[in-house]
Amino acid sequence: MKPDQSSRRPSRRLLVPLPVLLALLAGGLTGAGAVQLYASRTFEVEKPSENIRADPEGRQIGTLLEGAQVEEVARDGKWVKFRIEAWIWGPSLEGYRDRPREEERAAGSREEEEEDDEATRKPRTALALHLDDVRDLIEDGFGRFYGMRLDPDMGQVQVRFRVRDLEREALERRQMRVQHAVWDLLREDVEFESLRVETNRPDGSGEVGVEQAVAEVADIRRIKGRDFRLWRQTTRRSSDGGETWTE
């Protein structure tokens, strides 16, 4: 039976240890920087309570209560990585102090600047519409989907997934096909100039991101995921996480 909606329980409730909540608010569990905009969906906890963990199958670090809303930023199998927005009473924090009036005014100015950045949220929303399509595309034939994001400053879509048991050429051909397939899914709704594919090493080892391939949209459209020799000539590739590149 659904709880009485007239009760005094707030629509969003969570029970999270203080250090964990601070890490959440600081981005510690999301890894998202200011310009790393993740495609996202918002989910609401259905159960009376649900544990949250540091990693898939990892240690429990807190609890979300029924009605709490979380924003997805990545997925690993049936595990959803999320970010959450919440408030905490300042005087309960170690080291907390009231901000001087000058800082309050500066904070108000920053809020006004954030409102001016509303336009940057539109590409993120458009990208989110295709998150499930890209996930299905990757997991149906290319690997385990790790996430997709848009860097608006670079005009670049970035897709991450894990592979296993491939030869080097097979990995590169897979990178080429993924670039074209993702571009084809996004091109009507998302404006971007290049597309970066990030994976682990072709033998299945290493972190996702150690292997990278970056292609301009104009080249992706021209190659159509078929001309492997031309793709290698026009695509920037790295096998050390972007430290060095093969032109």
Disulfide bonds with the S-S distance in Angstrom:
none
